[in-house]
Amino acid sequence: MNEREFLFTDRNFERIRSLIYAHAGISLSAAKVDMVYSRIARRLRANGLKSFDDYLDHLDANPEEWQSFINSLTTNLTSFFREAHHFPVLAQVALDARRQGRAPVMLWSSACSTGEEPYSMAMTMIDAFESWRPPVKILATDLDTNVVQQAARGIYPLERIEKMPEADVKRFFLRGKGPHKGMARVRPEVSALVRFQALNLLEDRWPMKGPFDAIFCRNVMIYFDKQTQAKILARFHPLLRQDGRLFVGHSESLTHVAELFRLQGKTVYAPTVCN
């Protein structure tokens, strides 16, 4: 491998691949060598270590380092109203659920990253029900504890919201002033609809019981192999109502679990009723 600040061997890379797969289900391709080096090298510097061998020994001996290791290797690419075609569908799902007498309507953003997705869901609910207090609860979870904390704060640089219609920005955000100029905070009425918590989807037990009217798990399955995908999707299935919907990313398909989910629209799935 190329000359770097720290010695990084093929054996180091393979061990890191094995560890992140075992602990987070993330399947790293051989093309991710440079990404792994750059991200884990930060942990070496943070811990004052001189080699990847030293860091991996440190990881074994210090359980508190595991979360930082996992956080370093997760990807948090997101934006407000990403894959916009999903949100009118979500609005209809929620309105249909309420017409059937359900309150609150239960939604789950299962890989919420820095919060743009669940806040977009909340804004959609406010518009759909034409109320700042819609009968909705949104659970937002993510593997990365750092981004969960950031999401809960609900504060973003203005460039993160510049693609939204100006009228929506004015309704749903408060612009910072003085030392906070250039930033915007999600309005309290929006953040009140969302509850954030850290969750590794590979954990043996999930604290939520459902049933959910909709689950968003978008652009997550691409990081898992088929076996891990099937395992997680099999756990989503009983948590969704029979008329609920599972939303996935634009490059993701659930054809390998057709016994669990059937396509209902562009990257929108309904649970298959199991006999």
C-alpha atoms as a printed R data frame, in Angstrom:
    type eleno elety resid chain resno       x       y      z
1   ATOM     1    CA   MET     A     1   0.000   0.000  0.000
2   ATOM     2    CA   ASN     A     2   1.084   3.630 -0.509
3   ATOM     3    CA   GLU     A     3   3.285   5.433  1.970
4   ATOM     4    CA   ARG     A     4   1.182   6.821  4.751
5   ATOM     5    CA   GLU     A     5   1.577   8.346  8.186
6   ATOM     6    CA   PHE     A     6   0.853   4.946  9.747
7   ATOM     7    CA   LEU     A     7   1.714   1.453  8.526
8   ATOM     8    CA   PHE     A     8  -1.499  -0.086  7.199
9   ATOM     9    CA   THR     A     9  -1.231  -3.681  6.059
10  ATOM    10    CA   ASP     A    10  -3.629  -5.924  4.171
11  ATOM    11    CA   ARG     A    11  -4.017  -7.873  7.399
12  ATOM    12    CA   ASN     A    12  -5.058  -4.689  9.235
13  ATOM    13    CA   PHE     A    13  -7.647  -3.928  6.563
14  ATOM    14    CA   GLU     A    14  -9.085  -7.443  6.599
15  ATOM    15    CA   ARG     A    15  -9.350  -7.416 10.377
16  ATOM    16    CA   ILE     A    16 -11.181  -4.084 10.322
17  ATOM    17    CA   ARG     A    17 -13.533  -5.406  7.620
18  ATOM    18    CA   SER     A    18 -14.262  -8.438  9.775
19  ATOM    19    CA   LEU     A    19 -14.851  -6.393 12.931
20  ATOM    20    CA   ILE     A    20 -17.228  -3.845 11.380
21  ATOM    21    CA   TYR     A    21 -19.202  -6.652  9.749
22  ATOM    22    CA   ALA     A    22 -19.487  -8.571 13.021
23  ATOM    23    CA   HIS     A    23 -20.484  -5.546 15.085
24  ATOM    24    CA   ALA     A    24 -22.536  -3.448 12.648
25  ATOM    25    CA   GLY     A    25 -23.324  -5.699  9.691
26  ATOM    26    CA   ILE     A    26 -21.540  -3.305  7.335
27  ATOM    27    CA   SER     A    27 -19.947  -5.093  4.390
28  ATOM    28    CA   LEU     A    28 -16.897  -3.160  3.174
29  ATOM    29    CA   SER     A    29 -15.581  -3.887 -0.306
30  ATOM    30    CA   ALA     A    30 -11.886  -4.143 -1.099
31  ATOM    31    CA   ALA     A    31 -12.217  -0.747 -2.806
32  ATOM    32    CA   LYS     A    32 -12.709   0.945  0.582
33  ATOM    33    CA   VAL     A    33  -9.058   0.661  1.679
34  ATOM    34    CA   ASP     A    34  -8.323   4.396  1.493
35  ATOM    35    CA   MET     A    35 -11.581   5.319  3.224
36  ATOM    36    CA   VAL     A    36 -10.882   2.889  6.072
37  ATOM    37    CA   TYR     A    37  -7.342   4.162  6.466
38  ATOM    38    CA   SER     A    38  -8.306   7.838  6.594
39  ATOM    39    CA   ARG     A    39 -11.163   7.351  9.033
40  ATOM    40    CA   ILE     A    40  -9.435   4.976 11.445
41  ATOM    41    CA   ALA     A    41  -6.191   6.964 11.309
42  ATOM    42    CA   ARG     A    42  -8.132   9.723 13.106
43  ATOM    43    CA   ARG     A    43  -8.753   7.283 15.963
44  ATOM    44    CA   LEU     A    44  -5.032   6.508 16.162
45  ATOM    45    CA   ARG     A    45  -4.269  10.197 16.506
46  ATOM    46    CA   ALA     A    46  -7.061  10.713 19.031
47  ATOM    47    CA   ASN     A    47  -5.670   7.908 21.189
48  ATOM    48    CA   GLY     A    48  -1.997   8.791 20.713
49  ATOM    49    CA   LEU     A    49  -1.198   5.468 19.037
50  ATOM    50    CA   LYS     A    50   1.577   4.769 16.529
51  ATOM    51    CA   SER     A    51   0.250   1.890 14.429
52  ATOM    52    CA   PHE     A    52  -2.897   0.121 13.329
53  ATOM    53    CA   ASP     A    53  -1.736  -2.976 15.207
54  ATOM    54    CA   ASP     A    54  -1.594  -0.873 18.378
55  ATOM    55    CA   TYR     A    55  -5.049   0.518 17.679
56  ATOM    56    CA   LEU     A    56  -6.625  -2.897 17.108
57  ATOM    57    CA   ASP     A    57  -5.075  -4.138 20.361
58  ATOM    58    CA   HIS     A    58  -6.414  -1.005 22.058
59  ATOM    59    CA   LEU     A    59  -9.854  -1.744 20.604
60  ATOM    60    CA   ASP     A    60  -9.796  -5.255 22.044
61  ATOM    61    CA   ALA     A    61  -8.781  -3.987 25.479
62  ATOM    62    CA   ASN     A    62 -11.097  -0.954 25.684
63  ATOM    63    CA   PRO     A    63 -14.809  -1.598 25.093
64  ATOM    64    CA   GLU     A    64 -15.531   2.124 25.284
65  ATOM    65    CA   GLU     A    65 -13.632   2.581 21.993
66  ATOM    66    CA   TRP     A    66 -16.034   0.360 20.044
67  ATOM    67    CA   GLN     A    67 -18.637   3.072 19.496
68  ATOM    68    CA   SER     A    68 -16.030   5.488 18.140
69  ATOM    69    CA   PHE     A    69 -14.742   2.735 15.845
70  ATOM    70    CA   ILE     A    70 -18.232   2.104 14.481
71  ATOM    71    CA   ASN     A    71 -19.025   5.818 14.203
72  ATOM    72    CA   SER     A    72 -15.842   6.309 12.173
73  ATOM    73    CA   LEU     A    73 -16.871   3.794  9.544
74  ATOM    74    CA   THR     A    74 -20.515   4.738  9.066
75  ATOM    75    CA   THR     A    75 -21.579   7.018  6.216
76  ATOM    76    CA   ASN     A    76 -24.057   9.835  6.850
77  ATOM    77    CA   LEU     A    77 -25.039  11.241  3.469
78  ATOM    78    CA   THR     A    78 -28.510  12.753  3.714
79  ATOM    79    CA   SER     A    79 -30.594  15.830  2.956
80  ATOM    80    CA   PHE     A    80 -34.030  17.281  3.636
81  ATOM    81    CA   PHE     A    81 -36.749  15.647  1.514
82  ATOM    82    CA   ARG     A    82 -34.253  13.342 -0.162
83  ATOM    83    CA   GLU     A    83 -36.076  11.079 -2.646
84  ATOM    84    CA   ALA     A    84 -39.004  13.456 -2.564
85  ATOM    85    CA   HIS     A    85 -41.463  11.027 -4.187
86  ATOM    86    CA   HIS     A    86 -41.736   9.168 -0.878
87  ATOM    87    CA   PHE     A    87 -43.290  11.994  1.111
88  ATOM    88    CA   PRO     A    88 -46.685  12.299 -0.637
89  ATOM    89    CA   VAL     A    89 -47.017   8.522 -0.212
90  ATOM    90    CA   LEU     A    90 -46.157   8.850  3.468
91  ATOM    91    CA   ALA     A    91 -48.765  11.592  3.869
92  ATOM    92    CA   GLN     A    92 -51.448   9.364  2.369
93  ATOM    93    CA   VAL     A    93 -50.445   6.420  4.560
94  ATOM    94    CA   ALA     A    94 -50.732   8.601  7.665
95  ATOM    95    CA   LEU     A    95 -54.096  10.111  6.668
96  ATOM    96    CA   ASP     A    96 -55.496   6.657  5.878
97  ATOM    97    CA   ALA     A    97 -54.313   5.372  9.237
98  ATOM    98    CA   ARG     A    98 -55.983   8.255 11.056
99  ATOM    99    CA   ARG     A    99 -59.264   7.693  9.164
100 ATOM   100    CA   GLN     A   100 -59.212   4.161 10.527
101 ATOM   101    CA   GLY     A   101 -59.114   5.573 14.027
102 ATOM   102    CA   ARG     A   102 -55.433   5.191 14.804
103 ATOM   103    CA   ALA     A   103 -53.882   7.805 17.030
104 ATOM   104    CA   PRO     A   104 -51.098   8.394 17.219
105 ATOM   105    CA   VAL     A   105 -49.911   7.352 13.781
106 ATOM   106    CA   MET     A   106 -46.569   5.615 14.394
107 ATOM   107    CA   LEU     A   107 -43.578   6.219 12.096
108 ATOM   108    CA   TRP     A   108 -39.968   5.034 12.319
109 ATOM   109    CA   SER     A   109 -36.879   6.470 10.637
110 ATOM   110    CA   SER     A   110 -34.527   3.551 11.242
111 ATOM   111    CA   ALA     A   111 -31.322   5.173  9.936
112 ATOM   112    CA   CYS     A   112 -31.935   8.818 10.711
113 ATOM   113    CA   SER     A   113 -28.349  10.072 10.333
114 ATOM   114    CA   THR     A   114 -28.176  13.793 11.207
115 ATOM   115    CA   GLY     A   115 -31.961  14.148 11.338
116 ATOM   116    CA   GLU     A   116 -32.972  15.487  7.952
117 ATOM   117    CA   GLU     A   117 -35.122  12.444  7.186
118 ATOM   118    CA   PRO     A   118 -37.242  12.332 10.365
119 ATOM   119    CA   TYR     A   119 -37.651  16.107 10.377
120 ATOM   120    CA   SER     A   120 -38.816  15.900  6.743
121 ATOM   121    CA   MET     A   121 -41.307  13.266  7.873
122 ATOM   122    CA   ALA     A   122 -42.489  15.591 10.654
123 ATOM   123    CA   MET     A   123 -42.928  18.531  8.269
124 ATOM   124    CA   THR     A   124 -44.890  16.254  5.938
125 ATOM   125    CA   MET     A   125 -47.198  15.303  8.807
126 ATOM   126    CA   ILE     A   126 -47.769  18.935  9.794
127 ATOM   127    CA   ASP     A   127 -48.787  19.711  6.214
128 ATOM   128    CA   ALA     A   128 -50.867  16.541  5.767
129 ATOM   129    CA   PHE     A   129 -52.926  17.110  8.919
130 ATOM   130    CA   GLU     A   130 -52.881  20.904  8.544
131 ATOM   131    CA   SER     A   131 -51.870  21.188 12.169
132 ATOM   132    CA   TRP     A   132 -48.744  21.999 14.155
133 ATOM   133    CA   ARG     A   133 -49.780  19.162 16.472
134 ATOM   134    CA   PRO     A   134 -50.656  16.239 14.196
135 ATOM   135    CA   PRO     A   135 -51.589  12.899 15.826
136 ATOM   136    CA   VAL     A   136 -48.206  11.409 14.988
137 ATOM   137    CA   LYS     A   137 -45.165  10.032 16.790
138 ATOM   138    CA   ILE     A   138 -41.868   9.569 14.957
139 ATOM   139    CA   LEU     A   139 -39.080   7.366 16.288
140 ATOM   140    CA   ALA     A   140 -35.664   8.174 14.805
141 ATOM   141    CA   THR     A   141 -32.719   5.848 15.361
142 ATOM   142    CA   ASP     A   142 -29.190   5.442 14.067
143 ATOM   143    CA   LEU     A   143 -26.132   3.336 14.738
144 ATOM   144    CA   ASP     A   144 -23.864   6.389 15.013
145 ATOM   145    CA   THR     A   145 -24.237   7.985 18.441
146 ATOM   146    CA   ASN     A   146 -22.572  11.215 17.300
147 ATOM   147    CA   VAL     A   147 -25.084  11.891 14.543
148 ATOM   148    CA   VAL     A   148 -28.011  11.011 16.821
149 ATOM   149    CA   GLN     A   149 -26.881  13.715 19.235
150 ATOM   150    CA   GLN     A   150 -26.429  16.153 16.364
151 ATOM   151    CA   ALA     A   151 -29.860  15.303 14.983
152 ATOM   152    CA   ALA     A   152 -31.549  15.868 18.328
153 ATOM   153    CA   ARG     A   153 -30.139  19.413 18.423
154 ATOM   154    CA   GLY     A   154 -31.853  20.181 15.108
155 ATOM   155    CA   ILE     A   155 -29.369  22.878 14.096
156 ATOM   156    CA   TYR     A   156 -28.092  23.083 10.510
157 ATOM   157    CA   PRO     A   157 -25.974  25.360  8.326
158 ATOM   158    CA   LEU     A   158 -28.168  27.399  5.994
159 ATOM   159    CA   GLU     A   159 -26.716  25.652  2.945
160 ATOM   160    CA   ARG     A   160 -28.342  22.416  4.143
161 ATOM   161    CA   ILE     A   161 -31.795  23.945  3.675
162 ATOM   162    CA   GLU     A   162 -31.155  26.157  0.640
163 ATOM   163    CA   LYS     A   163 -32.819  23.701 -1.779
164 ATOM   164    CA   MET     A   164 -36.080  23.810  0.152
165 ATOM   165    CA   PRO     A   165 -38.792  26.280 -0.920
166 ATOM   166    CA   GLU     A   166 -38.277  29.567  0.894
167 ATOM   167    CA   ALA     A   167 -41.840  29.464  2.249
168 ATOM   168    CA   ASP     A   168 -41.112  26.116  3.924
169 ATOM   169    CA   VAL     A   169 -37.844  27.393  5.354
170 ATOM   170    CA   LYS     A   170 -39.683  30.313  6.937
171 ATOM   171    CA   ARG     A   171 -42.396  28.039  8.365
172 ATOM   172    CA   PHE     A   172 -40.259  25.212  9.699
173 ATOM   173    CA   PHE     A   173 -36.951  26.830 10.730
174 ATOM   174    CA   LEU     A   174 -35.712  29.650 12.936
175 ATOM   175    CA   ARG     A   175 -32.716  31.505 11.506
176 ATOM   176    CA   GLY     A   176 -29.825  32.195 13.831
177 ATOM   177    CA   LYS     A   177 -28.719  35.713 14.698
178 ATOM   178    CA   GLY     A   178 -25.518  37.210 16.020
179 ATOM   179    CA   PRO     A   179 -23.028  34.422 16.802
180 ATOM   180    CA   HIS     A   180 -25.504  31.908 15.311
181 ATOM   181    CA   LYS     A   181 -25.774  33.688 11.977
182 ATOM   182    CA   GLY     A   182 -25.532  31.240  9.091
183 ATOM   183    CA   MET     A   183 -27.337  28.528 11.036
184 ATOM   184    CA   ALA     A   184 -30.969  27.505 11.354
185 ATOM   185    CA   ARG     A   185 -32.829  25.510 13.992
186 ATOM   186    CA   VAL     A   186 -35.836  23.296 13.389
187 ATOM   187    CA   ARG     A   187 -38.907  24.844 14.997
188 ATOM   188    CA   PRO     A   188 -39.929  23.314 18.341
189 ATOM   189    CA   GLU     A   189 -43.273  22.209 16.880
190 ATOM   190    CA   VAL     A   190 -41.372  20.057 14.363
191 ATOM   191    CA   SER     A   191 -38.823  18.611 16.777
192 ATOM   192    CA   ALA     A   192 -41.582  17.792 19.291
193 ATOM   193    CA   LEU     A   193 -42.854  15.090 16.918
194 ATOM   194    CA   VAL     A   194 -39.533  13.212 16.843
195 ATOM   195    CA   ARG     A   195 -37.824  11.095 19.493
196 ATOM   196    CA   PHE     A   196 -34.185  10.202 18.835
197 ATOM   197    CA   GLN     A   197 -32.218   7.278 20.200
198 ATOM   198    CA   ALA     A   198 -29.168   5.241 19.241
199 ATOM   199    CA   LEU     A   199 -29.836   1.764 17.859
200 ATOM   200    CA   ASN     A   200 -27.701  -0.843 16.122
201 ATOM   201    CA   LEU     A   201 -30.013  -2.780 13.816
202 ATOM   202    CA   LEU     A   202 -27.914  -5.877 14.507
203 ATOM   203    CA   GLU     A   203 -28.726  -5.833 18.214
204 ATOM   204    CA   ASP     A   204 -30.458  -8.984 19.441
205 ATOM   205    CA   ARG     A   205 -33.268  -6.970 20.978
206 ATOM   206    CA   TRP     A   206 -34.912  -3.830 19.694
207 ATOM   207    CA   PRO     A   207 -36.688  -1.687 22.296
208 ATOM   208    CA   MET     A   208 -39.556  -0.703 20.000
209 ATOM   209    CA   LYS     A   209 -42.621  -2.941 19.801
210 ATOM   210    CA   GLY     A   210 -44.644  -1.382 16.986
211 ATOM   211    CA   PRO     A   211 -46.849  -1.670 15.184
212 ATOM   212    CA   PHE     A   212 -45.698   1.067 12.846
213 ATOM   213    CA   ASP     A   213 -47.712   2.589 10.039
214 ATOM   214    CA   ALA     A   214 -44.513   3.296  8.104
215 ATOM   215    CA   ILE     A   215 -40.819   2.494  8.392
216 ATOM   216    CA   PHE     A   216 -38.129   4.376  6.501
217 ATOM   217    CA   CYS     A   217 -34.945   2.341  5.916
218 ATOM   218    CA   ARG     A   218 -33.451   4.176  2.984
219 ATOM   219    CA   ASN     A   219 -29.947   3.786  1.554
220 ATOM   220    CA   VAL     A   220 -28.991   1.468  4.387
221 ATOM   221    CA   MET     A   221 -29.322  -1.994  2.869
222 ATOM   222    CA   ILE     A   222 -26.623  -1.167  0.311
223 ATOM   223    CA   TYR     A   223 -24.063  -1.446  3.136
224 ATOM   224    CA   PHE     A   224 -25.197  -4.949  4.146
225 ATOM   225    CA   ASP     A   225 -24.781  -8.280  2.389
226 ATOM   226    CA   LYS     A   226 -27.910 -10.207  1.363
227 ATOM   227    CA   GLN     A   227 -27.906 -12.383  4.464
228 ATOM   228    CA   THR     A   228 -27.796  -9.400  6.819
229 ATOM   229    CA   GLN     A   229 -30.420  -7.580  4.754
230 ATOM   230    CA   ALA     A   230 -32.784 -10.543  5.008
231 ATOM   231    CA   LYS     A   231 -32.249 -10.789  8.747
232 ATOM   232    CA   ILE     A   232 -33.122  -7.124  9.329
233 ATOM   233    CA   LEU     A   233 -36.069  -7.143  6.919
234 ATOM   234    CA   ALA     A   234 -37.499 -10.207  8.641
235 ATOM   235    CA   ARG     A   235 -37.505  -8.206 11.878
236 ATOM   236    CA   PHE     A   236 -39.173  -5.199 10.238
237 ATOM   237    CA   HIS     A   237 -42.029  -7.348  8.929
238 ATOM   238    CA   PRO     A   238 -43.872  -8.048 12.218
239 ATOM   239    CA   LEU     A   239 -43.373  -4.434 13.320
240 ATOM   240    CA   LEU     A   240 -45.335  -3.067 10.344
241 ATOM   241    CA   ARG     A   241 -49.113  -2.998 10.222
242 ATOM   242    CA   GLN     A   242 -50.598  -5.097  7.426
243 ATOM   243    CA   ASP     A   243 -51.493  -1.903  5.560
244 ATOM   244    CA   GLY     A   244 -48.211  -0.209  6.520
245 ATOM   245    CA   ARG     A   245 -45.409   0.740  4.176
246 ATOM   246    CA   LEU     A   246 -41.647   0.228  4.115
247 ATOM   247    CA   PHE     A   247 -39.667   2.905  2.246
248 ATOM   248    CA   VAL     A   248 -36.222   2.015  0.874
249 ATOM   249    CA   GLY     A   249 -33.534   3.809 -1.125
250 ATOM   250    CA   HIS     A   250 -33.488   4.425 -4.861
251 ATOM   251    CA   SER     A   251 -30.862   1.743 -5.550
252 ATOM   252    CA   GLU     A   252 -32.332  -0.873 -3.227
253 ATOM   253    CA   SER     A   253 -34.618  -3.783 -4.110
254 ATOM   254    CA   LEU     A   254 -36.330  -6.353 -1.908
255 ATOM   255    CA   THR     A   255 -36.850  -9.040 -4.546
256 ATOM   256    CA   HIS     A   256 -34.765 -11.464 -2.460
257 ATOM   257    CA   VAL     A   257 -37.363 -11.276  0.343
258 ATOM   258    CA   ALA     A   258 -40.499 -11.437 -1.794
259 ATOM   259    CA   GLU     A   259 -42.081 -13.686  0.823
260 ATOM   260    CA   LEU     A   260 -41.937 -10.722  3.231
261 ATOM   261    CA   PHE     A   261 -42.540  -7.602  1.128
262 ATOM   262    CA   ARG     A   262 -44.241  -6.773 -2.155
263 ATOM   263    CA   LEU     A   263 -43.601  -3.690 -4.270
264 ATOM   264    CA   GLN     A   264 -46.349  -1.038 -4.075
265 ATOM   265    CA   GLY     A   265 -44.716   1.873 -5.853
266 ATOM   266    CA   LYS     A   266 -41.322   3.358 -6.570
267 ATOM   267    CA   THR     A   267 -39.150   1.897 -3.761
268 ATOM   268    CA   VAL     A   268 -42.225   1.558 -1.524
269 ATOM   269    CA   TYR     A   269 -43.154  -1.876 -0.171
270 ATOM   270    CA   ALA     A   270 -46.046  -3.423  1.732
271 ATOM   271    CA   PRO     A   271 -45.689  -6.410  4.034
272 ATOM   272    CA   THR     A   272 -46.774  -9.715  2.578
273 ATOM   273    CA   VAL     A   273 -49.402 -11.359  4.755
274 ATOM   274    CA   CYS     A   274 -47.904 -14.542  6.161
275 ATOM   275    CA   ASN     A   275 -50.241 -17.514  6.525
